[in-house]
Amino acid sequence: MREPRRRAVARGVAVLGAVLSCCVAAPAVAAAADTPTGCTEQRLPVQVAGRQYTVAGTLCVPEGEVRGIQVLAHGGTYTRQYWDWPINSDQLSYVEHALADGYATFAYDRLGVGETDRPFGLTTTVSHGADALHQVISWASSLYDDVTVVSHSLGSAIAVNEAGRYDDADRLVVTGLLHVPFSARTPVSFATDITYPACLDPVTKGYGCDYLTSRPGARGDLVYSDTADPAVIEYDEAHKSAMAAGQLASGITELAPGTAPASRIRIPVLLAMGGKDFFCGALLQPCTEASIRESESRYYANAASFDVYVEPTSGHNLALHPTAPQTEDAIDAWIRSQQK
């Protein structure tokens, strides 16, 4: 097995525009940019709502032929670290798995969190996040001619909005997200019972009260099943992040019937869920591939294709459960099937 990436390469700083040359590659392998093998820190300028911000992310490139690039959009109260988890990293690093499968990755901190610039959270919406993601995808497309967006939870809501408006990636993987009937209390319960102002929590005290985080001790029951490693949950609680309050509110609205932007998506979509996801428990029982396909296919009616994968024992955080390798294998197999 290849030495884990974080120990094998040094991280450096690169500037946007230094890696823009591309060449034509063999079939099923994306055009390779002149990018070094390993990982580099990137700072990308984006324009959102008339203002300029800097998006921070990590570009990782595997050795040998590169099959394409995956842009990784994390969920609410997380940063890009979700995709490259430091606890049980050999098992739980999505980035490591994608590199081993021949894909470059760009895991970025979404607008407002981590090392990315922070606009006023109350007026920052899912659409703003989608505008930033669109510019990230444009940059990734200048490096490789095959781009897959892999998203999670609130990041999935942003990615769905982006795909419906811009149609600029080759395919979309949505994880941890189901559409919400008007009658469901899940969004209201999540917003009022699970989250509170990030300024009140010692872990996220660097954020203002216009950002939200999870209440202390809530993450274990909310986003994990009983199969998760307690050490992973403990680390998660101690290193949680925040999310713009406006993105949570607008994200809930966009999941309702009649407003869902998923209907405008025309690229292939894979929807991956944990069978113990809180969405499943509140909205859909049992949460199986058949039941999800039946309930969600109407939202993705115009997608080039719509496929579903369920990992039965996983909770909301698919990438942070012991079954993460199986989920990653399923995503990889789906991407490869779409590239043929």
Secondary structure as UniProt FT lines:
FT   HELIX           5..8
FT   STRAND          12..15
FT   TURN            16..19
FT   TURN            27..28
FT   STRAND          38..48
FT   TURN            49..50
FT   STRAND          51..61
FT   STRAND          68..73
FT   TURN            76..77
FT   HELIX           80..83
FT   TURN            87..88
FT   HELIX           89..92
FT   HELIX           94..100
FT   TURN            101..102
FT   STRAND          103..108
FT   TURN            111..112
FT   TURN            114..115
FT   HELIX           121..123
FT   HELIX           126..143
FT   STRAND          147..152
FT   HELIX           154..166
FT   STRAND          171..175
FT   TURN            182..183
FT   HELIX           186..189
FT   HELIX           190..194
FT   STRAND          195..197
FT   HELIX           198..200
FT   HELIX           202..204
FT   TURN            205..206
FT   TURN            209..210
FT   STRAND          211..214
FT   TURN            216..217
FT   HELIX           219..223
FT   TURN            226..227
FT   HELIX           230..238
FT   STRAND          243..244
FT   HELIX           245..254
FT   TURN            257..259
FT   HELIX           261..264
FT   STRAND          269..274
FT   TURN            275..276
FT   HELIX           278..283
FT   HELIX           289..296
FT   TURN            297..302
FT   STRAND          306..311
FT   TURN            312..313
FT   HELIX           318..320
FT   TURN            322..323
FT   HELIX           324..339
//
